[in-house]
Each structure stands twice: as structure tokens, then as C-alpha cells.
Amino acid sequence: DEIWGFISMKQKTANRFGMAGMAGDVWTWIALDADTKLVPSFAVGARDQVMADTFIEDLASRLSHRVQLSSDGLGAYASAVERAFGTDADYGQIVKTFSSSMLEEQRRYSPPQVVGISRNVISGNPDSDLISTSHVEKQNHTLRMHCRRLSRLTNAFSKKIENFRAAIALHYAYYNLVKMHGAIRCTPAMAAGVESSPWTVGELVQRVNR
């Protein structure tokens, strides 16, 4: 899934001041394992085909066995998955239809009403009952709560893309290696067999500073 943020100013303002490319919209792409809650891959950049290809190729390089993938209906995903996985993944999309009757202010600050959902098999043989983005959408909420640069109506936005990328990387290092997840009663890295014990914040800081 992808979650929206911005650097220095929102895209409309950046375009008005001729600062497109230096400021404006930025998207965080997130892959989540529904069982272990591990985030094996994330990326920060535009919401386009190039970024989708980069993100999915990185995800594919970090997996050692066949998986079932789910995404929303963003068109860039289908070709990115085909390019990175070929026939080595079972892939389905969940497409939600939202109500258009809500006022603009309601759409901006609260989720629109879902009026329809379809699950589509794109490649391989995915279990249709497991085509879902609910887990990663919950992770989007966790990211917004933990990283103030992504909070709604924040005044703590990044002024530089480098700072934004560093904040996202630090969040996911903490999330994967330090934070105990209530549903699995350990860290995601432990659940995935990557680590045998949780890291402390001190250990994380020491390794980041190496």
C-alpha cells in the first residue's frame, strides 16, 4: 500500500511557487506480512510506475519462497509484480468503491464511506478470501501515530526529502526490531525468525550511529 505525505509544502503550493521537484507530495510504499506483522520492504518517492517497479523489485529480492500478494487497484502494481516476480507469486487486487456524496471537508479529514468491494485475481492462484489490504492499512495508521511528519494537519513536516526518508527508516527499524506487537506477543523480526530477541532502543541507536 502507499501512504501520502509532503515535503516542505503541499503539491498545489509547490506548483504555484515553482518548487515542484524540490517540495510537494511524497509517498511511502509499504509491504507487510500479515502473519508476522514484519515490514520487509518500504520505499519513499513518487506514486508512479518507476517507484512501483523499484519497490516491488526490492520486495521480491527479500523473499525466499512463493507468497500471496494483495494490493489495492493502483494500476502500477500489476506490471511491477509481473516484472519482479514473473509467475513466482499469487497476486490479487482488492478494489474499493467509495461514496462521492460526502462534502469536501468530510473527505479530507475522515475516511469516505465504502459502498462496494471487489476481489480480482491478477496472476497465479491466490486464495480469494485472503485478498485483503486491511493489515497494511492498519499499519498506515500505526505509521501516522508514530511518525508526526505523517500526522493529519501536522506542523512537523519534513523540509527535506533526506530527513523524511531517515525518519521513515528509523520508524521501521524500531517497529520491526524493538516494538513488541500485541497480537503476536513479540517483535515482528522475532516472529519472522530474523532475530531471536527484541532489540532495546539503546541497541538501535548504537547501530544507527555506526
C-alpha positions as CSV (number, residue, x, y, z in Angstrom):
1,D,0.0,0.0,0.0
2,E,1.0,3.7,-0.2
3,I,0.6,6.5,2.3
4,W,0.6,10.2,1.4
5,G,2.8,12.9,2.9
6,F,4.5,16.0,1.8
7,I,7.9,17.8,1.9
8,S,8.0,21.5,2.9
9,M,4.6,22.3,1.4
10,K,1.7,20.5,-0.4
11,Q,1.9,19.9,-4.1
12,K,-0.6,22.6,-5.1
13,T,1.5,25.2,-3.2
14,A,4.8,23.9,-4.6
15,N,3.5,24.2,-8.1
16,R,2.3,27.7,-7.5
17,F,5.7,28.8,-6.3
18,G,7.6,26.9,-9.0
19,M,9.1,24.4,-6.4
20,A,7.9,21.2,-7.9
21,G,10.6,18.6,-7.7
22,M,12.1,20.2,-4.5
23,A,8.9,20.2,-2.5
24,G,5.4,18.7,-2.6
25,D,3.8,15.3,-2.4
26,V,5.8,12.3,-1.3
27,W,4.5,8.7,-0.9
28,T,5.7,5.9,1.4
29,W,5.2,2.5,-0.1
30,I,4.8,-0.3,2.4
31,A,4.8,-4.1,2.3
32,L,3.6,-6.0,5.3
33,D,3.5,-9.7,6.2
34,A,0.0,-10.3,7.6
35,D,1.2,-13.3,9.8
36,T,4.3,-11.9,11.4
37,K,3.5,-8.2,11.0
38,L,7.0,-7.7,9.6
39,V,7.6,-4.9,7.2
40,P,10.2,-6.5,4.9
41,S,10.3,-3.6,2.4
42,F,9.4,0.1,2.2
43,A,10.3,2.9,-0.2
44,V,9.8,6.7,-0.3
45,G,9.2,8.6,-3.5
46,A,6.6,9.5,-6.1
47,R,3.4,7.5,-6.8
48,D,4.3,6.3,-10.3
49,Q,5.3,3.3,-12.3
50,V,9.1,3.8,-11.7
51,M,8.6,3.9,-8.0
52,A,6.3,0.9,-8.1
53,D,8.9,-1.1,-10.0
54,T,11.6,-0.1,-7.6
55,F,9.6,-1.0,-4.6
56,I,8.3,-4.4,-5.8
57,E,11.7,-5.4,-7.1
58,D,13.2,-4.7,-3.7
59,L,10.4,-6.7,-2.0
60,A,11.0,-9.7,-4.3
61,S,14.7,-9.7,-3.5
62,R,13.9,-10.1,0.2
63,L,11.7,-13.1,-0.1
64,S,12.9,-16.7,-0.2
65,H,9.7,-18.5,-1.1
66,R,6.5,-18.1,-3.0
67,V,4.0,-15.7,-1.5
68,Q,0.5,-14.4,-2.0
69,L,0.4,-10.7,-2.6
70,S,-2.5,-8.3,-2.2
71,S,-2.7,-4.7,-3.2
72,D,-5.3,-2.0,-4.0
73,G,-6.3,-1.3,-7.6
74,L,-3.4,1.1,-8.4
75,G,-2.5,0.3,-12.0
76,A,1.2,0.4,-11.5
77,Y,1.2,-2.7,-9.3
78,A,0.2,-5.3,-11.9
79,S,3.1,-4.7,-14.2
80,A,5.5,-4.2,-11.3
81,V,4.6,-7.6,-9.8
82,E,4.8,-9.3,-13.2
83,R,8.3,-7.8,-13.8
84,A,9.7,-8.6,-10.4
85,F,8.0,-12.0,-9.6
86,G,7.0,-13.4,-13.0
87,T,5.0,-16.5,-12.3
88,D,6.5,-17.0,-8.8
89,A,3.7,-15.2,-6.8
90,D,0.0,-15.5,-6.4
91,Y,-1.4,-12.0,-6.8
92,G,-4.8,-10.4,-6.3
93,Q,-6.2,-6.9,-6.0
94,I,-8.9,-5.6,-3.8
95,V,-10.8,-2.6,-5.3
96,K,-13.0,-0.5,-3.1
97,T,-15.7,1.9,-4.4
98,F,-16.3,4.9,-2.2
99,S,-19.3,7.2,-1.8
100,S,-19.0,10.5,-3.7
101,S,-21.9,12.1,-1.8
102,M,-19.7,13.4,1.1
103,L,-18.8,17.1,1.4
104,E,-15.2,18.1,0.6
105,E,-14.3,18.8,4.2
106,Q,-15.5,15.4,5.3
107,R,-13.5,13.6,2.6
108,R,-10.4,15.5,3.7
109,Y,-10.5,14.7,7.4
110,S,-12.4,11.4,7.7
111,P,-12.5,8.2,5.7
112,P,-15.1,8.1,2.9
113,Q,-17.8,5.5,3.1
114,V,-17.1,2.3,1.3
115,V,-20.1,1.3,-0.9
116,G,-18.6,-1.7,-2.7
117,I,-15.6,-4.1,-2.7
118,S,-14.4,-6.5,-5.4
119,R,-11.5,-9.0,-5.2
120,N,-9.8,-9.7,-8.5
121,V,-7.3,-12.4,-9.3
122,I,-4.4,-10.9,-11.3
123,S,-1.9,-13.7,-11.6
124,G,-1.2,-17.2,-10.2
125,N,-3.7,-18.8,-7.9
126,P,-4.4,-16.6,-4.9
127,D,-6.9,-17.6,-2.2
128,S,-9.7,-15.0,-2.8
129,D,-10.7,-15.0,0.8
130,L,-7.1,-13.7,1.7
131,I,-7.0,-10.9,-0.9
132,S,-7.0,-8.0,1.6
133,T,-5.3,-4.8,2.4
134,S,-6.7,-4.5,5.9
135,H,-3.5,-5.4,7.7
136,V,-1.3,-2.9,5.8
137,E,-4.0,-0.2,6.1
138,K,-3.8,-0.7,9.9
139,Q,0.0,-0.3,9.6
140,N,-0.6,3.0,7.8
141,H,-2.5,4.1,10.9
142,T,0.4,3.0,13.1
143,L,2.9,4.9,11.0
144,R,0.8,8.1,11.2
145,M,0.6,7.7,15.0
146,H,4.3,7.0,15.5
147,C,5.8,9.5,13.0
148,R,4.5,13.0,13.4
149,R,5.6,14.0,9.9
150,L,2.6,12.0,8.7
151,S,0.0,13.0,11.3
152,R,-3.1,14.7,9.9
153,L,-2.8,18.6,9.9
154,T,0.8,18.3,11.2
155,N,3.2,21.3,11.5
156,A,6.1,18.8,11.9
157,F,6.5,18.1,8.2
158,S,10.0,17.5,6.8
159,K,11.7,20.3,5.0
160,K,14.0,18.0,3.0
161,I,13.3,14.6,1.4
162,E,16.5,13.2,3.1
163,N,15.1,14.0,6.5
164,F,11.8,12.3,5.6
165,R,13.5,9.2,4.4
166,A,15.6,9.0,7.5
167,A,12.5,9.4,9.8
168,I,10.7,6.6,7.9
169,A,13.7,4.3,8.1
170,L,14.1,4.9,11.8
171,H,10.4,4.2,12.4
172,Y,10.5,0.8,10.6
173,A,13.8,-0.2,12.3
174,Y,12.0,0.5,15.7
175,Y,8.8,-1.2,14.5
176,N,10.4,-4.4,13.2
177,L,13.1,-4.9,15.9
178,V,12.1,-3.1,19.1
179,K,8.4,-2.7,19.4
180,M,6.5,-5.7,20.9
181,H,3.4,-6.4,18.9
182,G,0.3,-7.2,21.0
183,A,-1.2,-9.7,18.6
184,I,2.0,-11.8,18.3
185,R,3.5,-11.0,21.7
186,C,7.0,-10.4,20.3
187,T,8.6,-8.2,17.7
188,P,7.8,-8.7,14.0
189,A,11.5,-9.6,13.5
190,M,11.3,-12.4,16.1
191,A,8.0,-13.7,14.6
192,A,9.7,-13.9,11.2
193,G,12.8,-15.6,12.6
194,V,15.1,-12.7,11.7
195,E,16.0,-12.1,15.4
196,S,15.8,-14.3,18.5
197,S,15.2,-11.5,20.9
198,P,14.0,-7.9,20.9
199,W,16.4,-5.0,20.5
200,T,16.5,-2.2,23.0
201,V,16.2,1.4,21.9
202,G,19.8,1.8,23.0
203,E,21.0,-1.0,20.7
204,L,19.1,0.5,17.8
205,V,20.7,3.9,18.4
206,Q,24.1,2.4,18.7
207,R,23.7,0.5,15.4
208,V,22.3,3.5,13.6
209,N,25.3,5.6,14.7
210,R,27.9,3.1,13.5
